[in-house]
Amino acid sequence: MPTAPPALLGHPDYELLSALGRGGMGDVFLVRNRLLDRREVLKVLAPEVLARADSRERFLQEIRSAAR
């Protein structure tokens, strides 16, 4: 299971509930959005993914599809 990045552990907007898994682009966590008081899935991209423009675009396409 993935380890939460330090920035997520003390994040003012999200409460970390559990690690869900690891994928090709990064780690996935179940969090509680404190402002909206609801559970959400949060994907933390790996640094090497962020460094490649094609991977960033693929991630944006993925989240746009999921939002529909």
Secondary structure as UniProt FT lines:
FT   HELIX           6..9
FT   STRAND          14..22
FT   STRAND          26..33
FT   TURN            34..37
FT   STRAND          38..45
FT   HELIX           47..50
FT   HELIX           53..67
//
